Structure formats: structure tokens, C-alpha cells
Amino acid sequence: MGLRKAMTAQGPGTGAGTGAAEDAAPLLPRTVVLVGLMGAGKSAIGRRLATRLHLPFRDADTEIEAAAGCTIAEIFARDGEPVFRSVERRIITRLVKDEPVHILATGGGAFMDPETRAAVRDHGVSIWLRAELDVLVARTARRTHRPILNQGDPRTILGRLMEQRYPVYAEADLTVVSDERPPDVTVELVIDALEAHFGVQLPHRQGQSQGHSQPQRGGRPGKTDASKTDAS
């Protein structure tokens, strides 16, 4: 399947998380879209969050590769970044607009596209998993499948990306710190932020007290920033 097909694909998502989770009544009114740099934990947190909330999990990069029939690296090499961003924009828009409520992990550059941000704002709720440079470097140190980090010193590259992208990521509806703590702790913070944002009660881990953090309002109106009290 080529890129032209990928850019117009309208069928159900191909990511993991189908089955019983698809049939459960959604606990949230909108799809949760996780944004952040590589190493922020979008996939790891997203999968755990989807399991906790009985929702399907989707990975935008996986959806793009399945629709295009090739890897993202191949799309970049063959067609260039503008074509890739166009495909990415169309697929993310379809996922948040036409698919049932789910948890969606996006690539690091997706939220930088104004049209993609608008689609997420109109049809989903965005959560920035904000990680400090040392955390990102440690998490990506042994991963060789990220071509951008093979183009020089990873710390320098990640630092430059932080300068470029963090001001845009800050436009997300919610912000949750992703640090050295276990992923399940970060999931709890995400659930806290979603509860405060939507005014709903969501399942926490057994024995985990609800409301253990107190997300504060910050940024643009209606934005919850869980990092205000949970950053270490």
C-alpha cells in the first residue's frame, strides 16, 4: 500500500488494543493524545493507561507504517519530511475524529504541525509528558532505531529539540512530568490530571489513594498542569 493510500485511509486503526477494550463503555469523552520528545514514555505510559482505563491503545507511527507499507525512515528517505508530515496529519486527524475513544501515542514532531494540533484540540485531549534532558538521554541511550540521534551527539540533539519543541508542547491541554519514577506512578499522575480536567472518576491502582496529587490550573485557560506539584 503506497503513500497515496495511506493519506486517504479511513478504516479502523491497526494498533494494539482491540477486542474487549473496544466494546467497553468509554470512561472519557475524548481520545487522549500523548505528546512529547522521544524517550518521554509515550508508548510505555500509553499502553499502561489504556489497560487501566479499558481503552484501545494506538501508536501513530505504527498506524502510518501499516498504512504506507514501509517504515517511517523509508518514507523520510524516499519522499521527504513534508510528505511524511502530510500523511501523519491525515492519519492522526482520522484517529482522533473518526475512531472510538482511545489512547494515542504520537511521534515527537507530530504536535509541531499546526493543523495536527488543531485536530487534536478540536477532537481530543492532549497530554504533554515532560521529561528533563538527563532522563531523555538515559532512556534513548541504548536505542539505535532513532535515526535523528545517530546524526551527532544525542545530548546535544535532544537539547536542541527541547529548545525548539517544548514551547509548542506547552500548548497541550495537560502537562504531566515523566521522570525516573516507575511508569505506573506516571500513569497515576496522568489519571489524576484527566480526572481534574473532565470532572470524572477513573480507576486507580488497587491500594492507590485517589487524588494523591493536586493538579493545579496553569497555562492557557482550562489547562491542567500536574507538573506544578509532582515534579521531583
C-alpha positions as CSV (number, residue, x, y, z in Angstrom):
1,M,0.0,0.0,0.0
2,G,1.5,3.3,-1.1
3,L,1.5,6.8,0.5
4,R,-1.5,7.9,-1.6
5,K,-3.5,5.1,0.0
6,A,-2.1,6.0,3.4
7,M,-3.1,9.6,3.0
8,T,-6.8,8.6,2.4
9,A,-7.1,5.5,4.6
10,Q,-10.4,5.6,6.6
11,G,-10.6,2.1,8.0
12,P,-10.2,1.2,11.7
13,G,-6.9,1.6,13.4
14,T,-4.3,-1.2,13.2
15,G,-2.7,-0.7,16.5
16,A,-2.8,-3.0,19.5
17,G,-5.6,-2.8,22.0
18,T,-8.5,-4.2,20.1
19,G,-11.0,-6.7,21.4
20,A,-12.8,-6.4,24.7
21,A,-11.5,-3.0,25.3
22,E,-13.2,-1.8,22.1
23,D,-16.6,-2.9,23.5
24,A,-16.3,-1.4,26.9
25,A,-18.1,1.9,27.6
26,P,-15.6,4.7,27.4
27,L,-14.7,6.3,30.7
28,L,-13.6,9.5,28.9
29,P,-15.4,11.7,26.4
30,R,-12.4,12.2,24.2
31,T,-9.4,10.4,22.9
32,V,-6.2,11.0,25.0
33,V,-3.3,12.1,22.8
34,L,0.2,11.8,24.3
35,V,2.8,14.2,23.0
36,G,6.5,14.7,23.9
37,L,10.0,14.0,22.8
38,M,11.5,10.6,22.1
39,G,12.1,8.9,25.4
40,A,9.3,10.8,27.2
41,G,7.5,7.5,27.7
42,K,4.5,8.0,25.4
43,S,4.2,4.3,24.4
44,A,5.0,2.8,27.8
45,I,2.7,5.2,29.6
46,G,0.1,5.0,26.9
47,R,-0.2,1.2,27.0
48,R,-0.5,1.1,30.7
49,L,-3.0,3.9,30.7
50,A,-5.1,2.2,28.1
51,T,-5.1,-1.0,30.1
52,R,-6.1,0.9,33.3
53,L,-9.0,2.7,31.5
54,H,-10.1,-0.3,29.4
55,L,-9.5,1.6,26.2
56,P,-7.7,0.6,23.0
57,F,-4.1,1.8,22.5
58,R,-3.0,3.3,19.2
59,D,0.5,4.3,18.1
60,A,0.5,6.9,15.4
61,D,3.8,5.8,13.9
62,T,2.7,2.2,13.8
63,E,-0.6,3.3,12.0
64,I,1.4,5.3,9.5
65,E,3.8,2.4,8.7
66,A,0.9,0.0,8.4
67,A,-1.0,2.3,6.0
68,A,2.1,3.2,3.9
69,G,3.5,-0.3,3.8
70,C,7.0,0.9,4.7
71,T,8.9,2.3,7.7
72,I,8.9,5.9,8.7
73,A,12.7,6.0,7.9
74,E,11.9,4.8,4.4
75,I,9.2,7.5,3.9
76,F,11.7,10.2,5.0
77,A,14.4,8.9,2.7
78,R,12.2,8.4,-0.3
79,D,9.6,11.2,-0.1
80,G,11.0,13.7,2.4
81,E,9.6,15.1,5.6
82,P,6.8,17.3,4.1
83,V,5.2,14.2,2.6
84,F,5.6,12.3,5.9
85,R,4.0,15.2,7.8
86,S,1.1,15.2,5.4
87,V,0.5,11.5,5.9
88,E,0.9,11.9,9.7
89,R,-1.5,14.8,9.8
90,R,-4.2,12.9,7.9
91,I,-3.9,9.7,9.9
92,I,-3.9,11.5,13.3
93,T,-6.9,13.5,12.3
94,R,-8.7,10.4,11.3
95,L,-7.8,8.7,14.6
96,V,-9.0,11.5,16.9
97,K,-12.0,12.4,14.8
98,D,-13.5,9.1,13.5
99,E,-12.2,6.4,15.8
100,P,-13.9,5.5,19.1
101,V,-12.2,7.0,22.2
102,H,-8.8,5.5,22.7
103,I,-5.2,6.4,24.0
104,L,-3.0,7.7,21.2
105,A,0.8,8.0,21.3
106,T,2.2,10.4,18.7
107,G,5.6,10.9,17.2
108,G,7.8,13.7,18.6
109,G,7.3,16.0,15.7
110,A,3.5,15.5,15.2
111,F,2.3,18.2,17.6
112,M,4.6,20.7,16.0
113,D,2.3,20.8,12.9
114,P,-0.3,23.5,13.4
115,E,-3.1,21.5,11.6
116,T,-2.4,18.4,13.6
117,R,-2.5,20.5,16.9
118,A,-5.8,21.9,15.8
119,A,-7.3,18.5,15.1
120,V,-6.2,17.2,18.5
121,R,-7.6,20.3,20.2
122,D,-10.9,20.0,18.4
123,H,-11.4,16.3,18.9
124,G,-9.1,15.0,21.7
125,V,-7.4,16.0,24.9
126,S,-3.6,16.4,24.7
127,I,-1.1,15.5,27.4
128,W,2.5,16.5,27.3
129,L,4.8,14.1,29.0
130,R,7.5,16.5,30.0
131,A,10.9,15.0,30.7
132,E,14.2,16.6,31.6
133,L,17.3,16.2,29.4
134,D,19.1,13.7,31.6
135,V,16.0,11.4,31.6
136,L,15.7,11.6,27.8
137,V,19.4,10.8,27.3
138,A,19.3,7.8,29.6
139,R,16.1,6.4,28.1
140,T,17.3,6.7,24.5
141,A,21.0,5.7,25.1
142,R,20.6,2.1,24.0
143,R,18.1,2.6,21.2
144,T,19.5,2.6,17.7
145,H,16.2,2.8,15.8
146,R,16.1,6.6,16.1
147,P,18.0,8.0,13.1
148,I,17.9,11.6,14.3
149,L,20.0,10.7,17.3
150,N,22.6,9.0,15.1
151,Q,23.5,12.3,13.4
152,G,25.7,13.6,16.2
153,D,25.9,13.8,20.0
154,P,22.5,12.6,21.3
155,R,22.6,15.0,24.3
156,T,23.2,18.0,22.0
157,I,20.5,16.9,19.6
158,L,17.9,16.3,22.3
159,G,18.8,19.7,23.9
160,R,18.2,21.4,20.6
161,L,14.9,19.6,20.1
162,M,13.8,20.6,23.6
163,E,14.5,24.3,22.9
164,Q,12.5,24.1,19.6
165,R,9.6,21.9,20.7
166,Y,9.0,22.5,24.4
167,P,7.3,25.9,23.9
168,V,4.9,24.2,21.5
169,Y,4.3,21.1,23.6
170,A,3.3,23.6,26.4
171,E,0.2,24.3,24.4
172,A,-1.1,20.8,25.3
173,D,-4.2,20.7,27.4
174,L,-2.4,18.9,30.3
175,T,1.2,18.5,31.4
176,V,2.5,15.6,33.4
177,V,6.1,15.1,34.5
178,S,7.8,11.9,33.2
179,D,10.8,11.3,35.4
180,E,12.8,8.4,36.9
181,R,9.9,7.1,38.9
182,P,8.2,3.8,37.7
183,P,5.8,4.1,34.8
184,D,2.9,3.2,36.9
185,V,3.5,6.3,39.1
186,T,3.4,8.5,36.0
187,V,0.2,6.7,34.9
188,E,-1.4,7.7,38.3
189,L,-0.4,11.3,37.6
190,V,-2.0,11.2,34.2
191,I,-5.2,9.8,35.7
192,D,-5.2,12.5,38.3
193,A,-4.9,15.1,35.6
194,L,-7.7,13.6,33.5
195,E,-10.0,13.4,36.5
196,A,-9.4,17.1,37.3
197,H,-9.8,18.1,33.6
198,F,-13.0,16.2,32.9
199,G,-14.5,16.1,36.4
200,V,-14.8,12.3,36.2
201,Q,-13.7,9.4,38.5
202,L,-11.2,7.0,36.9
203,P,-9.8,3.7,38.1
204,H,-6.5,3.8,40.1
205,R,-4.3,1.0,41.1
206,Q,-5.6,-1.1,43.9
207,G,-4.5,0.5,47.2
208,Q,-3.5,3.7,45.5
209,S,-5.3,6.6,47.0
210,Q,-7.1,8.8,44.5
211,G,-6.2,12.5,44.4
212,H,-2.7,11.8,45.8
213,S,-1.5,14.7,43.8
214,Q,-3.3,18.0,43.5
215,P,-3.0,19.2,39.8
216,Q,-3.1,23.0,39.6
217,R,-4.5,25.1,36.8
218,G,-1.9,26.8,34.7
219,G,-1.0,27.9,31.2
220,R,-3.9,28.8,28.9
221,P,-7.4,28.8,30.3
222,G,-8.7,25.3,31.0
223,K,-5.3,23.8,31.1
224,T,-4.3,21.5,34.0
225,D,-0.6,21.2,34.8
226,A,0.1,18.2,37.0
227,S,3.8,19.1,37.0
228,K,3.3,22.1,39.4
229,T,3.1,19.8,42.4
230,D,4.5,16.5,41.1
231,A,7.9,17.5,39.7
232,S,10.8,16.0,41.6
